Amino acid sequence: MTTPREARRQRVAGVGLALACLGFAAAHVVAAHRQGMLVLGALLVADDLLLATGFLRRRPWRTRSRRPLDVAAAGLALLLPLLLRPTAAPGPLAWLAPPMQLAAACLAVGATLALGRSLGVLPADRGVVVHGPYAAVRHPMYAAYLLAWFAEAVAAPSAANVVLVAAAVAALDLRARREERVLVAEPRYRDYRARVPWALVPGVW
């Protein structure tokens, strides 16, 4: 269980994460204005603000993992996509990127709303969420990340971007698996996993 000292540390971490989300919101406002993608920008900013609020209000963890591999998987899944870069010319399938990005943003907003106060970065049990998009797959937030990364790779299919996306997908898969190692100790999560067999893509993964 969480000690008072750990609870204070979690509150400080929550403030730091909320500030980071506000920074992303500001960046998304600038990008939306520059690129003229106002609907996508509005969705991304909405998700950033929801995340910021969620991190400030999140529940203390019941159990969590401190294993270095779990921390590394979460860190790589978050940081690797930030290295994606546009190419001099768009790829031949670049027209697919905008609808993929919109779908990813909508899924991210839905997953964030469903998570509510159960938001976290490292593997931890902050309460089992089974409604909304979580009724279809166990990790809809991660599914939204995947779709957004694939959109980036489709828009700018350089060798470096393809390698980065592949590495990020591997890190995200490991992150999801390590997270479930923590959650599976909860009987309600075991029941949920039996009802929802797909982690990221219904019928596929």
Buried (B, 14 or more C-beta within 10 A) or exposed (E): EBEEEEEEEBBEBBEEBBEBBBEBBEEBBEBBEEEEBEEBBBBBBBBBBBBBBBBBEBBBBBBBBEBEEBBBBBBBBBEBBEEBEEEEEBBEEBEBBBEBBBBBBBBBBBBBBBBBBBBBBBBBBBBBBBEBBBBEBBBBBBBBBBBBBBBBBBBBBBEEBEEBBEBBBBBBBBBBBBBBEBBEEBEEBEEBBEEBEBBBEEEEE
